[in-house]
Amino acid sequence: MPIYRRLPKRGFVKPNRADWNEVNLGRVQSAIDKGRLDAAKPVGIAELTAAGLVGKPRDGVRLLGKGELKAKVEFVVDHATKSATAAVEKAGGSVSLVAARAVPAEAAKDDGAEK
């Protein structure tokens, strides 16, 4: 029997999927309490990396709503869940989303249009 019939087929992995850095609000609050993160300045990927909440910058930051946020913080992230946005606004802060990644001109072309 050929090898391609012997090996299991386990779904599809999208080759250009986004790999997010996920950060919970509870971890952000603990970093603020410990003094590793300044709540007075806007918090983005560079500040989260310097505070040790994010290992290395990937495709962007996704803000998750697990935990409680007490400090008034302005976030500049790529994606935020509804619960995280609601919790930040309840604490008096704001969430601003960075524009999506630019699509290269070659990928934007529709190859099937020219016949």
C-alpha positions as CSV (number, residue, x, y, z in Angstrom):
1,M,0.0,0.0,0.0
2,P,1.4,3.4,-0.9
3,I,2.6,5.7,2.0
4,Y,0.0,8.4,1.3
5,R,-2.7,5.9,2.1
6,R,-1.0,4.6,5.3
7,L,-0.5,8.0,6.9
8,P,-3.4,9.7,8.8
9,K,-5.0,12.8,7.4
10,R,-5.7,15.2,10.1
11,G,-7.2,18.4,8.7
12,F,-5.9,21.5,7.1
13,V,-3.4,24.0,8.5
14,K,-3.7,27.4,7.0
15,P,-0.2,28.5,5.9
16,N,-0.6,32.2,6.4
17,R,-2.6,32.2,9.6
18,A,-2.0,35.0,12.2
19,D,0.0,33.9,15.2
20,W,-1.1,36.3,18.0
21,N,0.5,37.1,21.4
22,E,-2.4,36.6,23.8
23,V,-2.4,38.7,27.0
24,N,-5.1,38.5,29.7
25,L,-6.2,41.6,31.7
26,G,-5.3,39.9,34.9
27,R,-1.7,39.6,33.9
28,V,-1.6,43.2,32.8
29,Q,-3.0,44.3,36.2
30,S,-0.4,42.2,38.1
31,A,2.4,43.8,36.0
32,I,1.1,47.2,36.8
33,D,0.9,46.3,40.5
34,K,4.5,45.1,40.5
35,G,5.7,48.2,38.7
36,R,6.8,46.5,35.5
37,L,4.2,48.4,33.4
38,D,3.4,52.1,33.5
39,A,-0.4,52.6,33.3
40,A,0.0,56.3,32.5
41,K,1.5,55.6,29.1
42,P,-0.2,53.9,26.2
43,V,0.5,50.1,26.3
44,G,1.5,48.4,23.1
45,I,3.6,45.5,21.9
46,A,6.9,47.1,22.9
47,E,5.7,47.9,26.4
48,L,4.3,44.4,26.9
49,T,7.6,42.9,25.7
50,A,9.6,45.1,28.0
51,A,7.4,44.1,31.0
52,G,7.8,40.4,30.2
53,L,4.2,39.7,29.4
54,V,5.0,38.8,25.8
55,G,8.0,36.7,24.8
56,K,8.6,37.9,21.3
57,P,6.5,40.1,18.9
58,R,4.7,37.9,16.5
59,D,1.8,39.1,14.2
60,G,0.3,41.3,16.9
61,V,-1.3,41.4,20.3
62,R,-4.7,40.0,21.2
63,L,-6.2,41.3,24.4
64,L,-8.3,38.8,26.3
65,G,-10.8,39.6,29.1
66,K,-9.8,37.0,31.7
67,G,-9.0,38.7,35.1
68,E,-9.9,42.1,36.6
69,L,-8.4,45.4,35.6
70,K,-8.4,48.2,38.2
71,A,-6.1,50.7,36.6
72,K,-7.0,53.2,33.9
73,V,-5.0,52.0,30.9
74,E,-4.9,53.0,27.2
75,F,-4.2,49.9,25.0
76,V,-2.9,50.0,21.5
77,V,-3.4,46.4,20.2
78,D,-4.2,44.5,17.1
79,H,-7.3,42.7,18.4
80,A,-9.4,42.8,21.6
81,T,-12.3,40.7,22.7
82,K,-15.6,42.2,23.6
83,S,-15.2,41.3,27.2
84,A,-11.7,42.8,27.4
85,T,-12.9,46.1,25.7
86,A,-15.8,46.3,28.1
87,A,-13.6,45.7,31.2
88,V,-11.0,48.3,30.1
89,E,-13.7,50.9,29.4
90,K,-15.3,50.1,32.8
91,A,-12.0,50.8,34.5
92,G,-11.8,54.2,32.6
93,G,-9.3,53.2,30.0
94,S,-9.6,52.8,26.2
95,V,-8.7,50.3,23.5
96,S,-7.5,51.5,20.1
97,L,-7.0,48.9,17.4
98,V,-4.0,49.1,15.0
99,A,-4.9,48.8,11.3
100,A,-4.7,45.4,9.8
101,R,-1.6,44.2,8.1
102,A,-1.2,45.5,4.5
103,V,-1.8,42.8,1.8
104,P,1.0,42.7,-0.8
105,A,0.0,43.8,-4.3
106,E,0.7,40.4,-5.8
107,A,-1.7,38.8,-3.3
108,A,-4.4,41.4,-3.9
109,K,-4.6,40.6,-7.6
110,D,-7.4,38.3,-8.8
111,D,-5.6,35.8,-11.0
112,G,-8.8,34.2,-12.2
113,A,-10.1,37.5,-13.7
114,E,-7.9,37.4,-16.8
115,K,-8.9,34.8,-19.3
